Amino acid sequence: MENRNGTNGEKLGEDSVIEVKASEFEERENRSISRRKLLVSLGMAGAAIAAGSLAKGSEAFAHGSGSVTDSVYGKDKDKNKDKKDKDLKLDDPCCSLDDFVINTTIAELRATKAANADHVYYVRDLGQQGHFRYDAADTASADNTGTLLVSAAGLRFKRNYAEALNVKWFGAKGDGITDDAAAIQLAVDVAQNRGDTLYFPTADYMISIPITIGNSKKPIRIVGDGFQKGSWIRAHSSVSPASPIKAAFVFDDTRVAERFEFSDIVIQGETGKFEYGIYTKKISHSLFRRIRIVQTKVAALAIGYGWCNDVETCEFSFNFGDGILFAADNVNMLNVINTKLFANEGIAINMANSALGVRINGCSIEDNKVCGIYTKMLNTPLDVTDCYFENNGETGYQLTNPNRLIRSCIIINGNTAAGIVANAYPTSTVRINNNIVSVSADESFVTCYSASSSLVIASNTFVRYKTPAVSYAVLRTGTSKTGLGARVNNARIYGNGVWDNHKTEMTLRPIWVEDLAQAATLLHTAWIQGVPDLDYAPAAASFSSVLSGGGGTYALSSAVKFNGRDVYELTGAANTDVFGYTINLADYPRIAGKYVYIAFYAKPSAASTGAAAYTSQLGMSTTSYSTDTSWRLISYVDLMPVSGTVTFGLRKISSSEATTLYVSLPVLKEIGVPTNSLVES
């Protein structure tokens, strides 16, 4: 090895004549590197090597006790060597006598009373290893254990690092016993002050209080070593499920947090010792990737107001509540991608508050006891594609109005009250496509009570998870009499089918409609693939009285047309007879056991007059009058028996026999064949 003078360890006497060519000296200068630069380039590993080879225990090299150079190259007996260095202009030697590596501990640094800015202080504490430099210019910074140490004499030593902060630098043990909450909080605070990445190496970290993240501070990345190695964060033994802590990580929600990331960590709720894994009500442009959260009490991930957040390749399983919970309104443009939601006691994805755009793609949603996906209100648009559903809804979702248990993979409502069906805050533009559904405890794939513009359920494949044969509904829905009123507009159901090997075990029915009597729907707008486009009603001119109710007449109008079509007048009584027809299902086998609707356009001559549809199974659709005299489309759904006869008709209802009801274009169709409205419904 060459020494700093370029010789092979030869001792230089006082009378030695050293001849160095300028070119050789320049070449050495180009190759030389200062110890300070060398240590930075070597990083922690280099520092450890240097510390191990240059120091013993906590001993430091100093004048009079042996220098680093002496240790490496042997004792130099030349008393005038410094002078000769100067004469040779070697003013940045590799191993300067004034540039030492000192092997030490955190405790020793905190106790030291003097320091040199040219020294490197290598801390050897397990998990906290690293090299520090004394900063003489800093007299105010606080000790944080990880990146800055303050001695009793007020000296400040700062860690040299270039990449992520390590949570162990701040005192986290990760031994599965020690309460690491204070150390982790300190690490988070330091990371947020700088906007750094905070790294959790593989270990078992225990916490007794939530780790708080400041929304108003700089965004950080919290990363671990992934599912396999296991950067685990668990509740400390002092925490009881009876008094769980809020969450492993809680945002303070002082403002909308932006551009945060959680990745490659595991949060273990320890049988409900955490209410949530991660809790935030205000967050945007943030990423949750490859995180696993299990055994929380309320929900694995609670997320609220914000834009463009991604949940990607995560797992939320075995939680005592929900997988993902919308904790506040306006969860906007959320993507849940390639995520496993398995065996949660509640709902896999509980949209308990409003959202503007949610995309659920490529997820595995299995064995969630209440249901797979629940939308309480106003989620526009909602996109569920390319997912796998299996055995969701074993316990079911209990509605209070109507009092009904729903066992379904996906439930869509439109109300602020979770258990009450309504259409006050409808979801619109719903697309549920290309999913695989393994049927077991559930009775329907989608239960939808509120879809204002469109509901598409298409190209889904159904298989039977358990062996007993079942009749399974693609769409379950209601009417104006369901709870406070259900309303589904422009449903499109097509391309769905049972896997060939399971066709003997399961019958797929496209739609299931509840609460039919005295009810209104928009199911005349639905289109279902395979339903023939047929009108089973006879010509309007052939209608006759099928139910006495007050007399009156039904006749072709000579004065009124509706879009160029014939119009019929009901007049002569306040409440007329029902005029219509009777069909025998022996003559119409196609609609035996199927849902049908009677529909017609109606216009009252006065606001105190209305129109009612009638079926012999359900009675009148309404007893209410119209509020104005415009043309309206009236429709009424009924489920046909498998045999026998059913009578259909229409009538005028009014407080005055002097008024007239005009009707046009009466039809009887199977649900799935739309009647395109010529007016506002």
C-alpha positions as CSV (number, residue, x, y, z in Angstrom):
1,M,0.0,0.0,0.0
2,E,1.3,3.4,-0.8
3,N,1.6,5.8,2.1
4,R,0.6,9.5,1.8
5,N,4.0,10.3,0.3
6,G,3.8,7.8,-2.5
7,T,6.5,5.5,-1.2
8,N,6.1,1.8,-0.2
9,G,6.3,2.4,3.6
10,E,9.9,3.5,3.6
11,K,11.0,5.7,6.5
12,L,12.0,9.2,5.5
13,G,15.1,10.4,7.3
14,E,15.9,14.1,7.8
15,D,18.6,14.0,5.1
16,S,16.6,12.0,2.6
17,V,16.2,13.6,-0.7
18,I,12.8,13.2,-2.2
19,E,12.4,13.8,-5.8
20,V,8.9,13.9,-7.1
21,K,8.1,14.8,-10.7
22,A,5.4,17.3,-11.2
23,S,3.4,14.9,-13.4
24,E,3.6,12.1,-10.7
25,F,2.4,14.5,-8.0
26,E,-0.5,15.7,-10.2
27,E,-1.5,12.2,-10.9
28,R,-1.6,11.5,-7.1
29,E,-3.6,14.6,-6.5
30,N,-6.1,13.5,-9.1
31,R,-6.4,10.1,-7.3
32,S,-6.5,11.4,-3.8
33,I,-9.7,11.8,-1.7
34,S,-10.2,13.4,1.7
35,R,-11.2,11.2,4.6
36,R,-14.4,13.3,4.9
37,K,-15.4,12.6,1.3
38,L,-14.4,9.0,1.6
39,L,-16.6,8.4,4.7
40,V,-19.6,10.1,3.0
41,S,-19.1,7.9,-0.1
42,L,-18.7,4.8,1.9
43,G,-21.9,5.4,3.9
44,M,-22.7,3.5,7.0
45,A,-21.0,0.3,5.9
46,G,-17.8,2.2,5.2
47,A,-18.0,4.0,8.5
48,A,-18.5,0.7,10.3
49,I,-15.4,-0.8,8.6
50,A,-13.4,2.4,9.4
51,A,-14.6,2.4,13.0
52,G,-13.7,-1.3,13.5
53,S,-10.3,-1.0,12.0
54,L,-9.3,2.5,13.2
55,A,-10.6,2.4,16.8
56,K,-10.8,0.0,19.7
57,G,-13.8,0.3,22.0
58,S,-14.5,4.0,22.5
59,E,-10.9,5.0,22.2
60,A,-10.1,7.9,19.9
61,F,-6.8,8.6,18.2
62,A,-5.2,11.9,19.2
63,H,-1.9,13.6,19.2
64,G,0.6,11.9,21.5
65,S,-1.3,8.6,21.6
66,G,-1.1,7.5,17.9
67,S,-2.7,9.0,14.9
68,V,-5.0,7.3,12.3
69,T,-2.1,7.5,9.9
70,D,0.3,5.9,12.3
71,S,-2.2,3.1,13.0
72,V,-2.5,2.4,9.3
73,Y,1.1,3.0,8.1
74,G,3.1,2.3,11.2
75,K,4.7,4.7,13.7
76,D,6.4,7.7,11.9
77,K,9.5,8.7,13.7
78,D,10.1,11.7,11.5
79,K,9.6,14.8,13.6
80,N,9.7,17.1,10.7
81,K,7.1,15.2,8.6
82,D,4.4,17.8,8.9
83,K,6.9,20.4,7.6
84,K,7.8,18.2,4.7
85,D,4.1,17.7,3.9
86,K,3.8,21.4,3.8
87,D,6.9,21.7,1.6
88,L,5.4,19.1,-0.7
89,K,2.1,21.0,-0.8
90,L,0.1,17.9,0.3
91,D,-2.5,20.1,2.0
92,D,-5.4,17.6,1.6
93,P,-3.9,14.2,2.5
94,C,-6.0,11.1,2.7
95,C,-5.2,10.5,6.3
96,S,-4.7,13.9,8.0
97,L,-3.7,14.0,11.6
98,D,-6.6,16.3,12.3
99,D,-9.3,14.2,10.6
100,F,-10.3,11.4,13.1
101,V,-13.0,8.6,13.2
102,I,-14.2,8.2,16.8
103,N,-16.0,5.1,17.8
104,T,-18.6,6.1,20.4
105,T,-22.1,5.7,21.7
106,I,-25.1,8.0,22.0
107,A,-24.6,8.2,25.7
108,E,-21.0,9.1,25.4
109,L,-21.7,11.8,22.8
110,R,-24.3,13.3,25.1
111,A,-21.8,13.4,27.9
112,T,-18.9,14.9,25.9
113,K,-17.7,18.3,26.7
114,A,-15.5,19.0,23.7
115,A,-15.6,18.2,20.0
116,N,-13.8,18.9,16.7
117,A,-15.7,19.7,13.5
118,D,-13.1,17.7,11.6
119,H,-13.8,14.5,13.5
120,V,-16.3,11.8,12.4
121,Y,-18.1,10.3,15.4
122,Y,-19.3,6.8,14.6
123,V,-22.2,5.7,16.8
124,R,-22.2,2.0,17.4
125,D,-25.5,1.6,19.3
126,L,-27.4,-1.4,17.8
127,G,-30.0,-0.2,15.3
128,Q,-28.8,3.4,15.6
129,Q,-25.4,3.0,13.9
130,G,-24.2,5.8,11.9
131,H,-21.7,8.6,11.6
132,F,-22.2,12.1,13.0
133,R,-20.4,15.4,12.7
134,Y,-20.1,18.2,15.2
135,D,-21.8,21.4,14.0
136,A,-20.2,24.3,15.8
137,A,-22.5,26.9,14.2
138,D,-25.7,25.3,15.6
139,T,-26.5,26.3,19.1
140,A,-30.3,26.0,19.1
141,S,-31.5,22.7,17.5
142,A,-33.1,20.2,19.9
143,D,-32.0,16.6,20.5
144,N,-34.1,14.1,18.6
145,T,-32.1,10.9,19.2
146,G,-32.1,10.0,15.5
147,T,-30.5,12.7,13.5
148,L,-29.3,15.2,16.1
149,L,-27.7,14.7,19.4
150,V,-27.0,17.4,22.0
151,S,-24.4,16.9,24.7
152,A,-24.5,18.2,28.2
153,A,-22.2,21.0,27.2
154,G,-24.6,22.1,24.4
155,L,-22.6,20.6,21.5
156,R,-24.7,19.4,18.6
157,F,-23.8,16.3,16.6
158,K,-25.6,15.7,13.3
159,R,-26.1,12.4,11.5
160,N,-24.7,12.1,8.0
161,Y,-27.4,10.4,5.8
162,A,-28.6,10.7,2.2
163,E,-31.7,8.7,2.0
164,A,-34.6,7.5,4.3
165,L,-34.8,8.1,8.0
166,N,-34.7,4.8,10.0
167,V,-37.3,4.6,12.8
168,K,-34.8,2.7,14.9
169,W,-32.4,5.7,14.9
170,F,-34.9,7.4,17.1
171,G,-35.0,4.6,19.7
172,A,-37.6,2.2,18.4
173,K,-36.7,-1.3,19.5
174,G,-39.1,-3.4,17.4
175,D,-38.6,-6.3,19.8
176,G,-42.3,-7.1,20.3
177,I,-42.2,-6.0,24.0
178,T,-41.1,-2.4,24.3
179,D,-43.6,0.4,23.8
180,D,-42.1,2.2,20.7
181,A,-44.9,4.8,20.4
182,A,-42.8,7.7,21.6
183,A,-39.8,6.8,19.4
184,I,-42.0,6.4,16.4
185,Q,-43.8,9.7,17.0
186,L,-40.4,11.4,17.3
187,A,-39.3,9.8,14.0
188,V,-42.5,10.9,12.3
189,D,-42.1,14.5,13.6
190,V,-38.6,14.7,12.3
191,A,-39.5,13.2,8.9
192,Q,-42.4,15.7,8.5
193,N,-40.1,18.6,9.4
194,R,-37.9,17.7,6.4
195,G,-40.4,15.9,4.1
196,D,-38.3,12.7,4.3
197,T,-39.1,9.0,3.9
198,L,-39.4,7.1,7.2
199,Y,-38.3,3.5,6.9
200,F,-39.5,0.7,9.3
201,P,-37.0,-2.2,8.9
202,T,-38.3,-5.7,9.6
203,A,-39.3,-5.8,13.2
204,D,-42.2,-6.0,15.6
205,Y,-43.1,-2.5,16.8
206,M,-45.5,-2.1,19.7
207,I,-47.5,1.1,20.4
208,S,-49.8,2.1,23.3
209,I,-51.0,5.4,21.7
210,P,-51.7,6.5,18.2
211,I,-49.0,7.9,16.0
212,T,-50.2,11.4,15.0
213,I,-49.4,12.7,11.5
214,G,-49.8,16.5,10.9
215,N,-51.9,17.4,7.9
216,S,-50.3,20.8,7.8
217,K,-46.8,19.6,7.9
218,K,-44.7,18.3,5.0
219,P,-45.8,15.0,3.3
220,I,-43.8,11.9,4.0
221,R,-43.5,8.3,2.9
222,I,-43.9,5.6,5.6
223,V,-42.3,2.4,4.2
224,G,-41.4,-1.0,5.5
225,D,-40.1,-4.3,4.1
226,G,-43.4,-5.7,2.9
227,F,-45.7,-8.5,3.8
228,Q,-43.2,-11.3,3.6
229,K,-40.4,-9.9,5.8
230,G,-42.8,-8.1,8.1
231,S,-42.5,-4.5,9.3
232,W,-45.3,-5.1,11.9
233,I,-47.0,-2.4,14.0
234,R,-49.0,-3.8,16.8
235,A,-50.9,-2.7,19.9
236,H,-48.8,-2.9,23.0
237,S,-49.7,-5.4,25.7
238,S,-50.9,-2.6,27.9
239,V,-53.8,-1.8,25.5
240,S,-57.1,-3.6,26.0
241,P,-59.7,-4.4,23.4
242,A,-62.3,-2.9,25.8
243,S,-60.5,0.4,25.6
244,P,-58.9,0.4,22.1
245,I,-56.7,3.2,20.9
246,K,-58.0,5.3,17.9
247,A,-55.6,4.0,15.3
248,A,-52.1,3.0,14.6
249,F,-51.7,6.2,12.5
250,V,-54.1,9.2,13.0
251,F,-54.0,12.3,10.9
252,D,-54.8,15.5,12.8
253,D,-57.1,16.7,10.0
254,T,-56.2,20.4,10.5
255,R,-56.3,20.7,6.7
256,V,-56.3,18.5,3.7
257,A,-53.1,16.4,3.8
258,E,-51.5,15.9,0.4
259,R,-49.0,13.5,-1.2
260,F,-48.5,11.0,1.6
261,E,-47.6,7.4,1.1
262,F,-47.9,4.2,3.2
263,S,-46.3,1.1,1.8
264,D,-45.0,-2.3,2.7
265,I,-46.1,-2.3,6.3
266,V,-48.4,-4.6,8.4
267,I,-50.8,-3.1,11.0
268,Q,-52.0,-5.8,13.4
269,G,-55.0,-4.7,15.5
270,E,-54.5,-7.5,18.1
271,T,-58.1,-8.6,18.4
272,G,-59.6,-5.1,18.3
273,K,-57.0,-3.1,20.2
274,F,-57.0,-0.5,17.3
275,E,-60.3,1.0,16.3
276,Y,-58.7,1.7,12.9
277,G,-55.4,0.9,11.2
278,I,-55.1,4.3,9.5
279,Y,-57.6,7.1,10.1
280,T,-57.9,10.4,8.1
281,K,-60.9,12.5,7.2
282,K,-58.9,14.9,4.9
283,I,-56.4,13.6,2.4
284,S,-55.6,14.0,-1.3
285,H,-53.2,12.7,-3.9
286,S,-51.9,10.0,-1.5
287,L,-51.0,6.4,-1.9
288,F,-51.7,3.3,0.2
289,R,-49.7,0.5,-1.4
290,R,-48.9,-3.1,-0.3
291,I,-50.1,-2.6,3.3
292,R,-51.9,-5.2,5.3
293,I,-54.2,-4.3,8.1
294,V,-55.9,-6.9,10.2
295,Q,-58.1,-7.3,13.3
296,T,-59.1,-3.7,13.8
297,K,-62.3,-3.0,15.7
298,V,-64.1,-0.5,13.3
299,A,-62.3,-0.4,10.0
300,A,-58.8,-1.1,8.6
301,L,-58.6,2.1,6.6
302,A,-60.9,5.1,7.3
303,I,-60.6,7.8,4.6
304,G,-62.6,11.0,4.1
305,Y,-62.7,14.2,2.1
306,G,-60.1,14.5,-0.7
307,W,-59.2,13.9,-4.3
308,C,-57.3,11.3,-6.3
309,N,-56.2,8.8,-3.6
310,D,-55.1,5.3,-4.5
311,V,-55.4,2.1,-2.5
312,E,-53.2,-0.4,-4.5
313,T,-52.3,-4.0,-3.9
314,C,-53.3,-4.0,-0.2
315,E,-55.0,-6.5,2.1
316,F,-57.6,-5.6,4.6
317,S,-58.7,-8.9,6.2
318,F,-60.1,-10.4,9.5
319,N,-61.2,-7.0,10.8
320,F,-64.1,-7.0,13.3
321,G,-65.7,-4.1,11.3
322,D,-65.1,-2.9,7.8
323,G,-62.2,-3.1,5.4
324,I,-62.4,0.4,4.0
325,L,-64.7,3.0,5.5
326,F,-65.6,6.4,4.1
327,A,-65.3,8.5,7.3
328,A,-66.5,11.8,5.8
329,D,-68.2,13.2,2.7
330,N,-66.6,13.8,-0.6
331,V,-64.3,10.9,-1.0
332,N,-63.5,12.0,-4.6
333,M,-61.8,10.0,-7.3
334,L,-60.7,7.1,-5.1
335,N,-59.1,4.1,-6.8
336,V,-59.1,0.7,-5.1
337,I,-57.0,-1.6,-7.2
338,N,-55.8,-5.1,-6.9
339,T,-56.7,-5.3,-3.2
340,K,-57.8,-8.2,-1.1
341,L,-60.7,-7.7,1.3
342,F,-61.3,-10.9,3.1
343,A,-63.3,-12.3,6.0
344,N,-64.2,-8.9,7.5
345,E,-67.1,-9.0,10.0
346,G,-68.6,-5.9,8.5
347,I,-68.5,-4.5,4.9
348,A,-65.5,-4.9,2.7
349,I,-65.9,-1.3,1.3
350,N,-68.4,0.8,3.2
351,M,-69.1,4.0,1.4
352,A,-70.9,5.5,4.4
353,N,-70.6,9.0,3.1
354,S,-70.8,10.7,-0.3
355,A,-68.3,10.4,-3.1
356,L,-67.5,11.8,-6.5
357,G,-66.1,9.0,-8.4
358,V,-65.0,5.6,-7.0
359,R,-63.3,2.9,-9.1
360,I,-62.9,-0.6,-7.7
361,N,-60.9,-2.7,-10.1
362,G,-59.2,-6.1,-9.9
363,C,-60.0,-6.7,-6.2
364,S,-60.8,-10.0,-4.4
365,I,-63.8,-9.4,-2.1
366,E,-64.6,-12.6,-0.2
367,D,-66.3,-13.8,2.9
368,N,-67.3,-10.4,4.2
369,K,-70.2,-11.0,6.6
370,V,-72.5,-8.0,5.9
371,C,-71.8,-7.4,2.2
372,G,-69.0,-6.7,-0.2
373,I,-69.7,-3.1,-1.2
374,Y,-72.2,-0.7,0.3
375,T,-73.0,2.8,-1.0
376,K,-75.1,4.8,1.4
377,M,-75.6,7.9,-0.8
378,L,-74.5,10.0,-3.7
379,N,-71.6,8.1,-5.3
380,T,-71.2,9.4,-8.9
381,P,-69.9,7.6,-10.9
382,L,-69.3,4.2,-9.3
383,D,-67.2,1.7,-11.3
384,V,-66.8,-1.9,-10.1
385,T,-64.9,-4.0,-12.7
386,D,-62.8,-7.1,-13.0
387,C,-63.3,-8.2,-9.4
388,Y,-63.8,-11.5,-7.7
389,F,-66.7,-11.9,-5.3
390,E,-67.3,-14.9,-3.1
391,N,-69.6,-15.7,-0.2
392,N,-70.4,-12.2,0.8
393,G,-73.5,-11.4,2.9
394,E,-73.7,-14.4,5.2
395,T,-75.0,-12.2,8.1
396,G,-76.6,-9.7,5.7
397,Y,-77.3,-6.0,5.8
398,Q,-80.3,-5.2,8.1
399,L,-82.5,-2.4,6.8
400,T,-84.9,-0.7,9.3
401,N,-87.2,0.9,6.7
402,P,-88.3,-1.4,5.2
403,N,-87.6,-3.9,7.9
404,R,-85.6,-6.3,5.6
405,L,-82.4,-8.3,5.6
406,I,-80.4,-7.9,2.4
407,R,-77.9,-10.6,1.4
408,S,-76.1,-9.1,-1.5
409,C,-72.6,-8.5,-2.8
410,I,-73.2,-4.9,-3.6
411,I,-75.9,-2.6,-2.1
412,I,-76.6,0.9,-3.4
413,N,-78.9,3.3,-1.5
414,G,-79.6,7.0,-1.7
415,N,-80.1,8.3,1.8
416,T,-78.3,10.0,4.7
417,A,-79.7,7.4,7.1
418,A,-77.8,4.1,6.5
419,G,-80.6,1.7,7.1
420,I,-83.5,3.6,5.5
421,V,-84.1,3.2,1.8
422,A,-84.6,6.5,-0.1
423,N,-83.8,8.3,-3.3
424,A,-83.0,11.7,-1.8
425,Y,-79.3,11.5,-2.7
426,P,-79.1,9.1,-5.7
427,T,-76.0,7.4,-7.1
428,S,-75.6,7.8,-10.8
429,T,-73.7,6.3,-13.6
430,V,-73.1,2.9,-12.1
431,R,-71.1,0.4,-14.0
432,I,-70.6,-3.1,-12.6
433,N,-68.9,-5.2,-15.3
434,N,-66.6,-8.2,-16.0
435,N,-66.7,-9.6,-12.4
436,I,-66.7,-13.2,-11.3
437,V,-69.3,-14.0,-8.7
438,S,-69.1,-17.2,-6.6
439,V,-72.5,-17.5,-5.0
440,S,-73.1,-18.9,-1.5
441,A,-74.9,-17.1,1.3
442,D,-75.9,-14.1,-0.9
443,E,-79.2,-14.0,-2.7
444,S,-78.4,-11.3,-5.3
445,F,-75.4,-9.8,-6.9
446,V,-76.5,-6.1,-6.8
447,T,-79.2,-4.6,-4.7
448,C,-79.9,-1.1,-6.0
449,Y,-82.5,1.3,-4.6
450,S,-81.1,4.5,-6.1
451,A,-79.6,5.1,-9.5
452,S,-80.5,8.4,-11.2
453,S,-79.0,8.2,-14.6
454,S,-77.9,4.7,-15.4
455,L,-77.1,1.3,-13.9
456,V,-75.1,-1.1,-16.0
457,I,-74.6,-4.7,-14.9
458,A,-72.8,-6.5,-17.7
459,S,-70.6,-9.4,-18.7
460,N,-70.4,-10.9,-15.2
461,T,-69.8,-14.6,-14.7
462,F,-71.6,-16.5,-12.0
463,V,-70.6,-19.8,-10.3
464,R,-72.0,-21.8,-7.4
465,Y,-69.7,-21.8,-4.4
466,K,-71.8,-24.4,-2.5
467,T,-73.7,-27.3,-4.0
468,P,-77.5,-26.7,-3.3
469,A,-79.3,-25.3,-6.4
470,V,-80.4,-21.7,-6.1
471,S,-82.2,-19.0,-8.0
472,Y,-80.0,-16.0,-8.0
473,A,-80.9,-12.4,-8.9
474,V,-78.5,-10.2,-10.9
475,L,-80.4,-7.1,-9.7
476,R,-82.6,-6.7,-6.7
477,T,-84.6,-3.4,-6.5
478,G,-87.7,-1.8,-5.1
479,T,-90.4,0.8,-5.9
480,S,-91.7,4.1,-4.6
481,K,-93.2,2.0,-1.7
482,T,-89.8,0.6,-0.6
483,G,-88.8,2.5,2.5
484,L,-89.1,6.2,1.7
485,G,-89.0,5.4,-2.0
486,A,-86.6,3.6,-4.4
487,R,-85.9,4.7,-8.0
488,V,-83.7,3.1,-10.5
489,N,-83.4,4.7,-13.9
490,N,-82.0,3.3,-17.2
491,A,-80.9,-0.1,-15.9
492,R,-79.0,-2.1,-18.5
493,I,-78.4,-5.8,-17.8
494,Y,-76.6,-7.8,-20.5
495,G,-73.9,-10.4,-21.1
496,N,-74.3,-12.1,-17.7
497,G,-74.2,-15.8,-17.5
498,V,-73.6,-18.9,-15.4
499,W,-70.5,-20.9,-15.9
500,D,-71.3,-23.9,-18.1
501,N,-70.3,-26.5,-15.4
502,H,-72.7,-24.8,-12.9
503,K,-75.8,-24.3,-14.9
504,T,-77.6,-27.3,-13.3
505,E,-76.8,-25.9,-9.9
506,M,-78.0,-22.3,-10.3
507,T,-80.7,-20.4,-12.1
508,L,-79.9,-16.8,-13.0
509,R,-82.8,-14.4,-13.0
510,P,-82.0,-10.9,-14.2
511,I,-84.2,-8.9,-11.9
512,W,-86.1,-9.1,-8.5
513,V,-88.6,-6.3,-7.7
514,E,-90.1,-5.8,-4.3
515,D,-93.0,-3.8,-2.9
516,L,-95.2,-3.7,-6.0
517,A,-98.6,-2.7,-4.7
518,Q,-99.6,1.0,-5.2
519,A,-96.1,1.8,-6.3
520,A,-94.3,3.6,-9.1
521,T,-91.0,2.8,-10.8
522,L,-88.8,3.7,-13.7
523,L,-88.4,0.1,-14.7
524,H,-90.1,0.8,-18.0
525,T,-86.7,2.3,-18.9
526,A,-84.8,-0.9,-18.2
527,W,-83.2,-3.0,-21.0
528,I,-82.3,-6.6,-20.4
529,Q,-80.6,-8.7,-23.0
530,G,-82.7,-11.6,-24.2
531,V,-86.1,-10.1,-23.4
532,P,-88.2,-10.0,-26.6
533,D,-89.4,-6.6,-27.8
534,L,-93.1,-7.4,-27.6
535,D,-96.2,-5.5,-26.6
536,Y,-98.8,-7.8,-25.1
537,A,-101.6,-5.2,-24.8
538,P,-104.4,-5.3,-27.3
539,A,-105.3,-2.3,-29.4
540,A,-106.5,0.7,-27.2
541,A,-109.7,0.8,-29.2
542,S,-110.7,-2.6,-27.8
543,F,-110.5,-1.6,-24.1
544,S,-113.7,-2.1,-22.2
545,S,-114.9,-1.8,-18.6
546,V,-113.2,-4.6,-16.6
547,L,-114.0,-3.2,-13.1
548,S,-116.9,-1.2,-12.0
549,G,-116.0,1.9,-10.0
550,G,-118.3,4.8,-10.8
551,G,-119.3,4.5,-14.5
552,G,-118.1,7.0,-17.0
553,T,-117.1,6.5,-20.6
554,Y,-113.9,5.6,-22.5
555,A,-113.9,6.9,-26.1
556,L,-111.7,8.1,-28.9
557,S,-111.0,11.8,-28.7
558,S,-111.9,13.8,-31.8
559,A,-110.1,16.9,-30.7
560,V,-106.8,15.8,-29.0
561,K,-103.8,14.0,-30.4
562,F,-100.5,13.1,-28.6
563,N,-97.5,13.3,-30.9
564,G,-99.8,12.4,-33.8
565,R,-101.2,9.3,-32.0
566,D,-104.8,8.6,-31.1
567,V,-106.0,9.8,-27.7
568,Y,-108.8,8.3,-25.6
569,E,-111.0,10.3,-23.2
570,L,-112.2,9.1,-19.8
571,T,-115.0,11.2,-18.6
572,G,-118.6,11.2,-17.2
573,A,-117.7,10.4,-13.6
574,A,-115.3,11.6,-10.9
575,N,-113.8,8.1,-10.5
576,T,-114.6,6.1,-13.6
577,D,-114.7,2.4,-14.1
578,V,-111.4,0.6,-14.9
579,F,-111.1,0.2,-18.7
580,G,-108.7,-2.4,-20.0
581,Y,-108.4,-6.1,-20.9
582,T,-107.7,-9.6,-19.5
583,I,-105.0,-12.0,-20.6
584,N,-104.8,-15.7,-20.2
585,L,-101.2,-16.9,-19.5
586,A,-101.9,-20.0,-21.4
587,D,-101.9,-17.8,-24.5
588,Y,-98.8,-15.9,-23.3
589,P,-96.3,-18.5,-21.9
590,R,-93.4,-16.1,-22.4
591,I,-94.4,-13.8,-19.6
592,A,-95.6,-16.5,-17.2
593,G,-93.7,-16.0,-13.9
594,K,-92.1,-12.8,-15.3
595,Y,-92.1,-9.1,-14.3
596,V,-94.2,-7.0,-16.6
597,Y,-95.4,-3.4,-16.6
598,I,-98.4,-1.6,-17.9
599,A,-97.7,1.9,-19.1
600,F,-99.6,4.7,-20.8
601,Y,-99.4,8.5,-21.3
602,A,-102.0,10.6,-19.4
603,K,-103.0,14.2,-19.3
604,P,-105.7,15.6,-16.9
605,S,-107.9,18.5,-17.9
606,A,-107.6,19.9,-14.4
607,A,-105.1,19.7,-11.6
608,S,-107.7,18.0,-9.4
609,T,-107.7,15.0,-11.7
610,G,-105.2,12.1,-12.0
611,A,-104.6,8.7,-13.6
612,A,-104.3,5.2,-12.0
613,A,-103.0,2.0,-13.5
614,Y,-104.6,-1.2,-12.4
615,T,-103.8,-5.0,-12.2
616,S,-106.2,-7.5,-10.7
617,Q,-103.3,-8.8,-8.5
618,L,-102.2,-5.5,-7.0
619,G,-105.2,-3.2,-7.4
620,M,-104.8,0.5,-8.2
621,S,-101.3,2.1,-8.6
622,T,-102.3,5.3,-6.8
623,T,-105.1,7.4,-5.4
624,S,-103.3,10.7,-5.8
625,Y,-104.2,13.5,-8.2
626,S,-101.8,15.2,-10.6
627,T,-100.3,18.5,-9.6
628,D,-100.5,20.0,-13.1
629,T,-102.1,19.3,-16.5
630,S,-99.1,18.2,-18.5
631,W,-98.7,14.8,-20.2
632,R,-97.1,12.2,-18.0
633,L,-96.0,8.6,-18.4
634,I,-97.7,6.2,-15.9
635,S,-96.2,2.8,-15.3
636,Y,-97.1,0.0,-12.9
637,V,-95.0,-3.2,-12.4
638,D,-96.5,-6.6,-11.6
639,L,-95.2,-10.2,-11.3
640,M,-97.1,-12.5,-13.4
641,P,-98.3,-15.9,-12.0
642,V,-97.2,-19.0,-13.8
643,S,-100.7,-19.7,-14.9
644,G,-104.3,-18.2,-14.9
645,T,-105.6,-14.9,-15.9
646,V,-104.6,-11.3,-15.0
647,T,-106.6,-8.1,-15.8
648,F,-105.0,-4.8,-16.6
649,G,-106.5,-1.4,-17.0
650,L,-106.6,2.4,-16.4
651,R,-109.0,4.8,-14.8
652,K,-109.6,8.4,-14.1
653,I,-109.6,9.6,-10.5
654,S,-110.9,13.0,-9.6
655,S,-112.9,15.2,-7.2
656,S,-115.1,16.3,-10.1
657,E,-117.0,14.4,-12.7
658,A,-116.7,17.4,-15.0
659,T,-113.0,16.9,-15.7
660,T,-111.5,14.7,-18.4
661,L,-108.5,12.4,-18.5
662,Y,-106.8,11.9,-21.8
663,V,-104.7,8.7,-22.4
664,S,-102.6,7.5,-25.2
665,L,-100.3,4.6,-26.2
666,P,-101.1,2.0,-23.6
667,V,-98.6,-0.9,-23.5
668,L,-98.0,-4.2,-21.6
669,K,-94.4,-5.3,-21.8
670,E,-91.9,-7.5,-19.9
671,I,-89.4,-5.6,-17.8
672,G,-86.3,-5.4,-20.0
673,V,-88.1,-3.9,-23.0
674,P,-87.9,-0.1,-22.5
675,T,-90.7,2.3,-23.4
676,N,-88.8,5.4,-24.3
677,S,-90.6,8.3,-22.7
678,L,-91.9,11.0,-24.9
679,V,-92.3,13.3,-21.9
680,E,-90.6,14.0,-18.6
681,S,-91.5,11.1,-16.3
